[in-house]
Amino acid sequence: MNTRSRSRARGRWAPGAEALAAAARALKRIAFDSRSAEDALGAFESAAERAAIRAITLGTTRWYLRLTPVIERLLEKPERLAPELRALLAAGAHQIEYSRNPAHSTVDAAVDAARILKQDRAAGLVNAVLRRFAREKEALFAAADADIAVRTAHPTWLVEQLRAAWPDHYERILDANNAHPPMVVRVDTSRTSVADYIAELSGAGLNAAPVVWANAAVQLEHPVAVSALPGFAEGRVSVQDAGAQLAAPLLECQPGMRVLDACAAPGGKTGHLAELTPGLAALVAVDADARRIERVRENLQRLGREATLVVADMRNPQAFWDGKPFDRVLVDAPCSSTGVIRRHPDIKLLRRPGDIAALAATQLEILRAGFRMLAPGGRLVYSTCSVLPVENEQVLAEFLRRERRARVVPATLVAEAPGAVQRVAGVQLLPGAEAGTDGFHYACVEKATGGT
């Protein structure tokens, strides 16, 4: 055994090998086991190299559908490789193409990572494939990138749906999905002003600017850990995309009203509702997942706000509703999340074309249930973080066809955001457009006081 092999046997690997191996394990869970990135990375929360593992995993996930077709061209029978090895090759290729690490260092780390993964016999294959990739990647990508789905690392079905829905915008949407999103916070303006908070950030060495069309929003020049945000632990500020900050104000709540947040987790919008309107008669937050409702509880505790938390399926309101109507209802419906891919790149790998119709059907059921609980003259806000019309305006059109007392009213606050697109019913924010937000669809519906 030579000196290098003995040092490896003692656990001293090439720099970065352990992080690369951990990232391959996490990526395997996402790409092959259909686990969310949050779930897949949860096992490494206490790892010393947690930040590197997370960066490699999410970066590779973002570009997985561009990297794997090229890597597979360098393999005779890729389907015969263990999933963790295929994930490792993708992660190694990502580091060579998208990181500043020297290619030869990444190859050395990947070879050792294969051994950490107990794939010693494949170490030579990893070495050969990644070295060839480093040499030939320009030519390999030149051929593969002729397909826009490969070039932008999106599933073909999603590219086709985006092209059909947004012929003038889809390429910008695809590019925006691969950009790193800005860090935007929501200031609790009942406790401090936006100007004062920006000054506080400046005092902490953080540059930021107000988002002029969203009253409580501040965008940081560079993302930071939440622990570095002044006032975060005390609940004076929350991390929330500027587009998501429009939901609560659209409801136009008043003191004394009963308000329902129908799909509340993780609780950002619930907290915003409580901040905006002290003195509500009731604020009820519902979610079907007990673990997710616990997230709502934790967020409200940090904010120093209160709400009645209910674990229930909104499609079955009789299980939790006492029959007393709500003056305001927020339906932030479960959806494909195709508007937040830049924050959650695993959506590219997890979402399937068959999911969309099922999600739209669920949205319609929740929307109709929420409307039944709405008082005459009350307002319901329907929102999704999807950019697919089948989930948004088509769901809304079917809802309006069935609910004769429903009337769409202008979502003026959203329409005023830069680059907002007015649709037949509702307003769409596109990811990476002039407003710089994630992708959201909003519609405001009011219930007529008469009729059936």
N, C-alpha and C positions, 0 to 999 in steps of 0.2 A: 504494500500500500504506500503510495507516494505521499509527500507532505500535504498536498492540497486535499487528497482524499481523506487523510487522517483528520485534518482540521474540519472537514465537512462532517465526518463521523462524530465529532465532538459537538456539532451543532452550530459551527461558525460558517454561515453561508455567505455567498456573494452579496454585496450590499443590495438591498431591495428585494431579495429572493423571498423572504417570509411574507412581506406585504403582497407581493405578486401572487404567491400561492394562496393566501387568504382571499385576495380579490377573485382568483379563479374559482374558489369554492363558492363565494357569494354569487358570482356571475352564473355559475352552473345552476344555482337554485332559481335564478331569474329566468334564464334562457331555456332551461330544460325541465324544471320542476314547476314553472309558472307561479313562482312566489314573488311578491312585491319586493322592490329594492329595500324598503324599510324593514321588512321581515327578514330578508336575506342578510342584511348588514347588522341586524340586531345581535347576532352571535359574536360580533367583533367590537361591541361598544366599549369593552374594557381593555382591548388590545393596545399595547404601547404605540403601535403604528396605525391607530384608528383612522387618522386623517388621510394618510396615504392609501389605505385600503379603500376608504370611501371614494377618494378621488379617482383611483384606477377603476373601481367597479362602475361608478356612474359614468365616467368618461367612455369606458368601453361599451357600456350599455347604450349610450347616446349614438355611438358610431358602429354598433355591432352589425347592422344590416349592410354596411359598406365594407367592413373588414372581412366578414366571414366568406362572402363570395370569392374574394381574392385569395384568402388563405386556402380555401377548398380547392382552388385551381392548382395548388402546390402539393396536394395530397392525392394519392391514388384512390383510396377508399375512406374518405373522411368519416362516413357513418360507422365505421368499425372502431374508431377511436373512442376511448372512454370520454364521457361528457366533460369531466373536469379537465382533461387534456385539451379538448377542443376549446373550452373556455380559456385555458391558459394561453393557447396560441393566439386567440383573439385579443386577450389582455396584453400579451407581448407585442403583437402588431400595433395595438393602440399606442403603447409607450414609444415604439419606434417612430410612428407617424405623427403623433400629436403631442408628445412630451419633449422636453429639452434634453433628456438623457441621451448620452451617446449610444448609438445602436449596439455596439459591441458589449457595453455594460448591461443593457437590457437583455441581450441574448444570454450572457453569463448568468444573470439573475434568473431567467426563465428556465435554464437548464437545471439550476439548483432547485427552483420551485417545483419542477417535475419530480425530483427526488423527495422533496418535502411532502408532496402529494402521494408518495409511495408508488411512483411510476418510473422507477429507475431505468427500466428497459427502454422507455421512450425518450430518455434524455438526449440520445443521439438524434432522434427524429426532430425533437424540439429545436435543437441546435441547427440542424440542416435547414429546416423550413424557415425559421426566423432569419437566418443569415441570407438565405435566398430572397426572402421578402425584402430585406433591407437593400439588397442589391438591385432588385427588379421592380420595386414598388411603383415607380413612376409609370413604367409601361403597363404594369398590371392595372393600376387605377385608370389610366387613360382609356383602356378598353372597357373596364367595368362601369366607369362613370358616364358612358353614353346613355345609360338607363337612369333617368332622373330619380327613380325610386332608390337605386343603389347609391347614386351620388349624394343624395340627401339623407340616406340611411332611414328610409321609411318603408313600411310594408306596401306592396303594390296596390292592394285594395284601398288603402287609405289615400294614397296619391290620387287614385282614380276618383274617389268620392270628393276629395277636395277640389280637383280640377273641374268636376261637374258642378259643384256648388259655388265655387269662387273662381271662375275662369280668368278674371283679371287680377286675382290676388294670390292664387294658390302657391306660386313659386316663392313669394315673399313669406307666406305662412310656413312653408317647408324650411326655408332658411332661418326664420325666426325660431322655429322649434329646436334648432341646434345651437342657438346663441345662449350665453349665460345670462339669466334674468337679473334685473336690478334688485337691490334690497330696498324695499319700501316699508315704512312703519306707519302705524296709525297712532296719532297722539290723542290721549284722552283730554279733549279740550275743556272738559269741566274742571280739570285740575291744573292745566298749564296751557299756554298758547303755542301755536306752531312756531312763531318767531322765537319765543323763549326757549323752546326745546332745541331749535336749530343752534341757538347761542350756546346751549348746554352741550350739545354735540361738539361744537367748535372748541369749547373749553376742554373737552376730552380728546382733542386732536382728530376729530372726525368731521370731514366736510360733507355737507348735505344741502339740499335745496327743497323748497316747498313744491308740491304738485298743485299747480294753481287751480285746476278744475276739480280737485277733490279736497274738500275743506280741511280734513284732518291728516292728509298724507304728506310724508316727508321722504324723499329719496336720498339714500346715502351714495356718496361717490364710489365707495368700495364696500362690498359686503364684509360684515364682521360677525363674530360669535355674539349670540344674544347676551351673553354675560358681559360684553363690552358696551352694551347700550345703557346709557344713564337712565335710571328709572324703570328698567324692564322688570326687575325683581319686585319692585313696589307696585307694578301694574299701571304706571303712568303712560306706557307705550307698549304696543303690540306689533308684531311683524305680520303684515297683511298687504297683499297686492292692491294697488290703487283701484283697479277695476272691481275687486271684491268689496272694497269699501263703499261702493255705491248702493249695495243691497239694503242696508238698514235705513239710510235717509230716504230711499224711494217709498218706504212704507208710510212716511209722514205720521208717525205715532204722536199721540198727545197724552199728557198725564190723565190717569183714570181709565185708560183703555186696557182691554184684555188682548194680549199679543201671543201668537203661537209661532215658534220657530220649528217648522215641521221636520226638517232633516238637519239637526243642529250640529252634530260633531264636525270638526273638533272644538267648536265653540267660539270662533272668532266673531261671527255675526251676532251670536247671542250676546256676547260681551259688548259689542258695539251698540246693540239696541238698548242695553241697560245704561250705557254711558250717555246716549243721546237723549233719553227720556226718563229722568227720575220720576217717580210717582206713578208708575204704571199700576193698574189694579192687579194685573197678573202678567207674568212673563213665563211661558211654559216652553221648555225645550225638549223635543222628542227625538229619539234616535233608536233604531232597531237593534243596535249592537251595544251590549252592556259595557264592553271594554272601551268603546268609543265615547259612550256617555260619561265614563270616568274622566276622559280627556276634557270634556266640557266642564266637569266639576273642577278639575285642576286649574283650567284657564280662568274660570270665574273666581276661584279663591285667590289667584294671583292678582286679578283685577280689583278684588274687593267688592264684587258685585254678586247679586243673588238672582236665582231663577228656580222654578220648579222643574226638576229633571225627571223625565219619564222614559223608561225603556219600553218601547212598543213599536209595532209595525203600523205606520201611518195608513196603510191600506185597510186596517181593521180598527177604525176609530172607536167602535163601541167597547173595545177592550180597555180604554183609558179615559174616554171623553164623557163628561157628566151631562152633556147636552146644552150647556150654556155657551152661546156663540162667542166667537172672538171678533174683535173689531179690526184686527190686522192679522194676516197670515203670511209668513215667508215660507215658500217652497223652493228651497235650494236643492233641486232634485238630483238623485244619483244619476250619473251619466257616463259617457265614454271617456270623459276627461281629456278630450282631444285638444282643448284650449290651453292646457297646462303642461304640455309635453316638455317644454324647456325646463320646467322644474321637476318633472317626473319622467325621465326618458324611458323608464321601464314600460310605460304605456305602449310604446312602439312594439314591444315584444309580447306583452300580456294580452292586449286587446285583439279580438277576433272579429271578422266581418259579421258573423252571426250574432254577436253580442248586441249590435245596435238596435235591431228591432225589439229585442227583449227589453232593453233599457228604456226604449221609447214607450213600450206598453206599461212598464212600471211607473214611468213619469206621469203618464196619463191617469193611472189609478190614484197616485198620490195627489195629483193636482185636483182631481174631482173630489177626493176625500177632504182635502183642505178647503175647497170651496163650499162643501156642505157644512163645514164648521164655521164659515164666515157669516157674520151678521149682515142683514140687509143694509146697504149703504156702506159696507166695509170694503177694505182694499186688500187684495192678495198680490204679492210680488212673486213671479215665477222666474227662476234663474237657473242656468246651468253653466258649467265650465266646458261646454262643448262648442265646436264650430260647425257641427253637422246639422243641416236644416231638418233632417228626419227626426232629430231629437227636440228641436227647438220650435220653429214655426209650424212644422207639420203636426207636432203634438198639440200646439196651441190651437191650430185650426180645427182639429178633431174635438178638442175640449169645447171650443166655442159652438161647434155644431151640436153638441150634446147638451150644453148648459145654456139655456135660452135667457137666463137672467144675468149672464156674464157679459160685461162690456169692457173692451180694451180701452185704456186711457193712455195718453202720451207718457212715455218714460223720459221726460225732458232732461232730467239730471244726467242720464246716460247719453242721450243724443248730443249733449253739449261737450262730451269728451272728444278730443281731437281724433279724427279718423273713424269715428263711430259710423256704422252703416245702418241706416233706417231700413227695416224690412216691412213686409206687408203687416205683420203683427210683431211688435217688439223691436229691439235694437241690438245689433251685434257689435261687440268689440273683438277685433282680430288680434292675435298675438303679434307683438312686434310692430304694430302700426304706429301712427303718429303719437298716440297716447303712451306707448311703451308698456302697456299692460299685458296680462295674460288674455286668453280668449274667453269672453263671457257673452251669454245671451240673456237679456232682461225683457220682461213684459210686465206691465201693471194691469190688473184686472179688478174691476169693481162690481159689486153685486147690486142689481137693481132692487129698489125697495118694493116694487110690485111685480105681478106676473107669477108664472110658475116655471 
